[in-house]
Amino acid sequence: MSRGHLRIYLGAAPGVGKTFAMLSEGRRRAARGTDVVIGVVETHGRANTEEQIGDLETVPRRSVDYRGTTFEEMDLDAVLARRPAVALVDELAHTNAPGGLHEKRWEDVHALLDAGIDVISTVNIQHLESLNDVVETITGIHQRETVPDRVVREADQVELVDMTPEALRRRMAHGNIYDAGKVDTALTNYFRPGNLSALRELALLWVADKVDDALQGYMDDHGITGTWETRERVVVAVTGAPSGEHLIRRAARMAQRTHADLIGVHVKAGEGLASGVSQALLDGQQLLCDLGGTYHEVVADDVADGLAAFARSVKATQLVLGSTRRRRTTELVRGSVINKAIRLSGDIDVHVISYEGDEARRLPQAPRRRSPLNRRRQVVGWGVALIGLPLLTAGLAVVRDTVGLPTVLLLYLLLVTIVAAIGGLRPALAVALLASATTNWFFTQPYGTFVIDDADQIVAIVVFIASGALVSVLVGQSARHSAEAQRARAEAEVLAVAAARLSADQDPLAAMLAHLRITFGQDAIALFARTSEGEWERAAVDGADPPDTVDAGERIEIGQGMTLVIVPGRLSGEDRRLLDAFTNRLADALERRDLERLAREASVRGRADELRTAILRAVSHDLRSPLASIKASATSLLQDDVEWTGAERKEFARTIDEEADRLDRLVANLLDMSRIEAGVVQFTSRPVGLEEVIAAALDSLSGPTANVVVEIGADLPTAFADAGLLERVVANLVANAVEHAPPTSPVRVQAAAHGGRAIVRIADQGPGIDADHRERMFDPFQRLGDSSPTGVGLGLAVARGFTQAMGGELTVEDTPGGGLTVVLTLPLVEPAEGRPPAGVPR
């Protein structure tokens, strides 16, 4: 049985029409005779979406009871038993209610696909796991429900449902997305034009990347190695030459005319730039970034090979090169980079730009490749060659009459191999040439001349020279490859340690600088950031006596207006290549720090907006309600044209008293919350008896407390707390429990000592709160759907703030048999001294 196909409609924001598009596709397929059923669809009360369901068959949902609430979920077993050709499954990122086979709806979709059923689904860009933190930074809202990117990327088809921000806001204003009561809030928060534009761009970029991957996969599957001009990409060679700026600007104009990507590449020799990075190269890199391009570096022994390979790897359509300044003799000996790049570029258009500026000069020649062996081994190799050759020649001269020429040549070849293994190519070649001359002089007749009479001896010597040279070359290459492998292994280990520190440390920037300084053996290192005024400001340092200016050491540009300065510098070419990888990691650390800062700022702004909105709501509604009741009762009592009975007057007075108490609690909670938020809660902790505090808290409640059952042990030790604050905490907790408990079930207040702490438990048998939402119940102005008009959602927030100020803890757990239990933990007074335990605020 073949696996089913998955089609996903991807949207940038709620309301763009994903579900509508999914249902339209389902109806089109059904009209063509395909067996289509609706597994689950979420209309959110939108009339147009409900009409689009039409006569499509819907599989009944299954009901799940969880914590006193009934949830409607897709019945996976029923859909599998029905076995349609196509199933419509809305909201791919949805989290199923506990009790089902799978935790996530996308896992249900995989089960349908495994059964050979085609699935059409929907998802919003903010629910993709890789973009979750970016969306939170943009909107200030954390999306709890996410779907792994691989699930969407592995879909057979992903179609973007697009809508401009202006059109989406018009749909919102017309009431086509949310109820009228939510429209104003949505338009001023999540559905701001800037938010929608950013989310739309994220969606477009993600889909473009998915299409690019699909195209690359198609070309790989069909063996297509050429470039398809589906998208223009202009690659420009960045060399650091005087004509570099002219070349980059010319390439940028070419890219702008064709709306192409501008990509700069600098090719380093295999050994890297031993003399360091030139300022001209850094200026060219900065200019490229300013013009909207991206900068890359590649390492290649041959510049033309490196340019052509990079251009093919990024699917470039145009390659821009500067005209060479090499001498004719150099081109004849080493070849032309431009001509070779043109030959290797295939169907990529190559543009050669000439430049005759005043500063035009010959480009520096690429540095010669050095031996991978260290200087000590090379010296030892030369020593073995200079000592071994005379000793071996002297020994063979003694037995010249008893050994033949083949034996002599084999012994010399052995010496060549030994020298090559120790000192590399150059001493081995020298020994091979000298050994051939020595053999000719001492061991071929006539002796003492370079004349050879025997043709076989000529062939033997020629073969020896060729063999010696070949052995020298092969051993030298082997040594080079071995050294490169060791270097690569060391670099991988170093970068792995850097990645581990980057992910584990609280301050990744400081950890990366320290690791970089130690790895490269530098005395000090500093990171400078360019300010808005254009000045360099030191952002982070490591080591003794770090540089205080950008000119106090060797500079390495890392982009994003950042410069790394190391002391004393003087890095080798290979260290430079590894340093590039380090700077990439450092750039990641900087980006992570910036994103964390933006997230914190967005969180602060979101919290401020939430507090401001809630306070305005409290002033406009919750505070006015008791005032209205007080005003109405007082006005009634003052009426002269109505004769009120004594009972009625008493009722008016009771209403005034109760509403005044309610108003006093609301104002007190607002003031207390402002003190907690400002961190200026004042308290005086002392030994207090819990039974007295609990009794006082119950007496302070204006509502009915007949169903409150208090269970306190006679031997309960004394707690250490502020009696007034603790009374407020217990009163708020009990009032909240009474409000949510059924009228016929008791609210139990229990106090006991355990583990050196006083434990107060307030348990009710109400509907409870889902485990995922329990932390939110302590947020200011958070009522979790509570429709009671008696408060503004500050009681629990004030209770936790006061508890933490006294060194206590407030947690939540399930009540056996159903309901919620709030657990208040406080320190106990030490029995022997009558003192609070260490660490408790006084």
C-alpha positions, 0 to 999 in steps of 0.5 A: 500500500502506497503512502498518502500525499500531504497538501498544506495551505500555509498562511501568514496570520489567522483569517487569510483564508486557509480553511476556506481554501482547504474546503474549496479544494475538497469540494472541487475534488468531490465534484470530480468524483473523489471520495472526500470527507472532513476529519476536522474543520475549525470554522471559528464561527465564520459564516463564509467558512461554514457555508463552504462546507456545503454537502461534504461528508463530516466524520463525527468528532469524539468527545473527551472529558478532561478536568470537568471540561468536554473537548471535541477532537478528530476521531482518528479511528473513525476516519481510518475505518471510513478510509476515504480517498482524501481527508480534510484535517484543519489546524495541523499544529493543534494539541489534542486533549489527553486521552487520545492516541497521539499528543499532536494533530500532525501525528494523527495526519501521519497515521492517515498518510501511513494508511494510504489516505491523502490529507489536505491540512492548514497551518500558520507561519507562527506555528512553525517550530523554527520561527516560533521565537522570531514571531514572538519577537515580532508580535510579543505573543508566545505560540504554545502550539508548534509543529516541527518544520520537517513535517511541513517541508516533507509535504508533497505540496505547500501552497501559500494563502496570501493576503496583504495587511490592508486587506486582512485588516479590512476583513477584520474590521468587517467582522469576518474573522473575530467577533465585534467585541474583539476587533478593536483589541486585535487591530491594535495588537496582533493585527498591526500593519507592521506585524502583518507585513513582517509575518507575511515576509516570513511566510514568503521567504519560508515558501521560497526556500521550500521551492528552492529546495524542491527545485534543487532536489529535482535537478539532483534527481535528474542529473541536471548540473547546469544553472536554470535561470529561475532566479538571477544571482550575480557573483562578484570576485572580491580581491582587495585590489584598488579596482575592487570598489569599482567592480563591486559597484558595477556588479551591484548595478547589474544585480539591481537592474535584474532584481538579482541576489548580489553575492561576493566571494573572496578566494583564499589560497590553500594556506590562507593569507599569512600576511593577514587581511588587507584593509582594502579587502575589509573595505570591499566587504563593507561596501558589498554589505552596504549595497545589499550583498552577502560576503563569503570566503572559500579556500582553494589552491586554484583561484579559478577553480574556487570561483567556478565551484562557488558560482555553481554551488549558489546557482549563479547566473552571472560571474563578475571578474576584474581584469588582471594586472599580471605580467604576460610572462606570469600568465604564460607560466601560471596561466590566466585566472580569467581564461580558466574561470571562463572555461570552467563556468559552463553556462554561467555568463562571465563579465570581465570589467576593466579599470584604469584608475589612478591607483591601478597597479599589479595585483600581488602574486598568490603566496607559494604553498609551504610545506605542511611539515614543521621546520624541525622535521624539515631540518632533520630531513636535510640532516639525514640527507646530508649525512646519510648519502655520504655514509651510504656511498662510502659503504657501497664503495667498499663492496662495489665489486660484490654488489650489482647496480640494481642493489645500489639503486634500491638502497639509494631508493630506500634512502630517498623514501626515508628522507621523504618521510622525515623531511618532505618533498624538497630534501627527498628530491635533492637526495634522488638527484645527487644519488643518481649522479653518485651512482653514475660516478662511483658505480657505473663503468667507466668509474670516475666519469659521467659516461655510461657505456652500458645501455641497461645501466642508463635505463636503470639510472633513468628509472631510479631518478623517476622512481625517486622523484615519484616516491618523493612526490607521493610521500610529500603529498601523504604528509600534506594530507596527514597534516591537513587531516590533523588540522581539520580534526583539531579545528573540528574539536575546537569548534565543537567546544565553542558550540557547546559553550555557546549553547551552555553559557548564560553569556555566550559572547563572553564565553566565545571571546574567552575560548577564542583568546585561549585557542589562538594563544592571544594575550587579550581580545576585545569586541567593538561596536559602532555607535549611532554617531559612528564611533567605536565602543568596546562591547566585550573584552577578555584577557589582561590589558585588553585593547581600548581602541580599534587600532590597538591590535589586529582588527578582524571585521565580523559584520553587523557593525562589529570589529574584533581586535586581538593582541598581539595578533600575527595569526598564521594562514591556517589560523585565519581560516579557523578564525573565520569559523569562529567569527561566524560563531561569534556573529551567531552569539551576537544575533542571539544576544540581540534577539534575546534583548528584543524579546525582553523589550517586546515582553516588557512592552507587552506586559506594560500594554496588558497592565495599562489595558487592564487598569483602564478596564478596572477603572472603567468597569470594575471600580464603577460598578460598586460606585454605581451601586453605592450611588443608587442606594444613597440616592434612594435613601435621600428621596423625599417622595418615597416612603421606604420601610425599615427593612428597605432602608436596612437593605440599602444600607447593607448594599452601601456597606458591601459595595464599599467593602468591595470597592475598598478591596479593589483599590487595595489590590490595585495599590498592592499590585503597584507596590509589588511591581515596583518592588517596594513592599514593606513588611515586618516579619515576626513569629505569628500563630497561623490559627489567629491569622486564619481566623482574622482572614475569615472575619475580614471576608464580606462574603459567606464563609459558612462552608469554609472548614478550618483544620489546624493541629493543636501542636502547630509550630509558630510561623515567621511572617508579617501578620498583616500581609499573611492575613491578606494572602489567606483572605484572597486565597479563601475568597478565590476558593469560595467563589469557584467552589460549588455551593454545596461543597466545603472549602477546606483550610488545613495547616500543618508543619512538614520538613521545617516549613509551615504548610497551609492548604486551601482546597476546593472542589470546583472545576480546577485549572488545566496544568498548562494554565496554572502559572498564568492564574498568578499573573496580574489581571488574569482571570482565565475566563472567569466571568464574575464581576467581583474583581479585576483578577489581582487577588492571586497575583497579590497573594503570590507577591506578598508570599514571595516577599516574606520568603514563602512559596505559593504553588498549585496542585490537584484536589483529590476527587476534583478541584484545585488546592493552593499550597502556601509554604512559610518558614517556621521559627526555630524552636530553640532560639525563637529566630527565623531560619537563615536566609529568611527576610526580616 
